[in-house]
Amino acid sequence: MSDSITTPTFSDQNTGDSNLTNPTLVLNCGSSSIKYALISEDESTRITGLAENLGLDTARIKHTALNGEKLEISIAGGRHELALQKILGLLEQYHFIAVGHRGVHGGREYSEAVRVDEHVLSEVKRLKILAPLHNPANALGIEAVQAIYPEIPQVVVFDTAFHQTMPPVAYRYPIPKALYEEEKIRRYGFHGTSHAYVSERAGQVTKAKGPHGWLTAHLGNGCSATAVYDGKSLDTSMGLTPLEGLMMGTRSGDIDPGLHIHLKRLLGLSLEEIDKILNSESGLLGISGLSNDLRTVEQAANDGHKDAMLAIEMFCYRVGKYLASLSCALPEFTGIVFTGGIGENSATTRARILDVMRHFGIKFDADKNKSLAGGAEGSFHSDDSSIELWVIPTDEECQIAKETRQTLGL
């Protein structure tokens, strides 16, 4: 594949801009990837793509056109800036009217999506101390658009913003007050756009009278759970950083805070080495010794691999235990919503998690549960269940586009 790019000449050009009326561009810039979507005003049409393996010789953009045609562009050694330039080049013909960015950490200043100005950009950069892998990439995305399209308005939708409705009893840590007031050490929560989207969607599809109280379980390589009542986050599993909470693909989730000093004394490990262990070498990967991908671990468990079996058992036990504890935050408990790659596709994992919550009077239809995968939305609770059970595929790009338009009054 050529490393240069001009306006595409493939059949995408002939589909016409009418299919994408007043589109919003959504950019999700991660540490080694950029996920993007161009979404029409009525949210019915979109172009999507992914730049992956950034920084490596295998870097490439995988682009899906309006008509479903696939395009792949290699960007050997591709830096974020180069990948963003190519993405913007692919999409310029559609005349997007706004750009919405996923921002991972907005600190406690931002409780909603915000239009980008110099102060907002500086805050995104400053908060890299709390999200070192993501916030610098988010800032690069903003600056790349500014350089090419200075007149197009941009908005940042922070992962943490949805959780700013948590009360102090949920977001404060039991540590000296000065650390909170002076250093902003508190629980922030993440995956906010996903929890916002699926809880709102659950409120639309349920027949239960509101206000509704949902436990939303975003389960993928990264995992978090949130208690949402009447559209507001009241508590969540992730904290100051995305490491707290549930066991994940490579992250440990909750551990004894004393583990750091213990490993330093025992093995002479530095804080950075311990941080790498807990973020990159733990979770499903650490317990199974095989993979961070649940599908791989499940296959090994089915073949009798004992560590894989334990990894799955621990994962489901910890999710169930967290959901049970988060129910304490809800004035009313309407139901549980499963989403994310695991939550949407693994019926056996959903069943195991609900088995952990055996004292709640939850009953479900096993056949309905098994039928929900591959992007299917639906409920699987029995008529006599104490609460509702839903699988709702998340759509963070749609949520970001919607909040971007709302912020700009479009």
TACORGI-V240980 format. One line per field, one symbol per residue. ss: DSSP state (h for helix, s for strand, l for the rest). burial: # if it has 24 or more other ideal C-beta (glycine too) atoms within 12 Angstrom, else .. A space follows every 50 residues. Layout:
ss = ???
burial = ???
//
This chain:
ss = llllllllllhhhhllhhhllllssssssllllssssssllllllsssss sslllllllssssslllllssssslllllhhhhhhhhhhhhhhhlllsss sssllllllllllssllhhhhhhhhhhhhlllllhhhhhhhhhhhhhhll llssssssllhhhhhllhhhhlllllhhhhhhhllllllllhhhhhhhhh hhhhhlllllllssssssslllsssssssllsssssllllllllllllll llllllllhhhhhhhhhlllhhhhhhhhhhllhhhhhhlllllhhhhhhh hhlllhhhhhhhhhhhhhhhhhhhhhhhhlllllssssshhhhhhlhhhh hhhhhhlllllllslhhhhhhllllllsslsllllllssssllllhhhhh hhhhhhhhll
burial = ....#..#...#....#..#.##########.#########.#.###### ####....#####.##....#####..#.###############.##### ########.#.#####...##.###.#..##.##############.##. .###############...##............################# ###..#.....##################.#################### #####..................##.###..#######.######.##.# #......##.#################.##..################## ####.##..#.#.#...##..##...#####...#.############## #####.##..
//
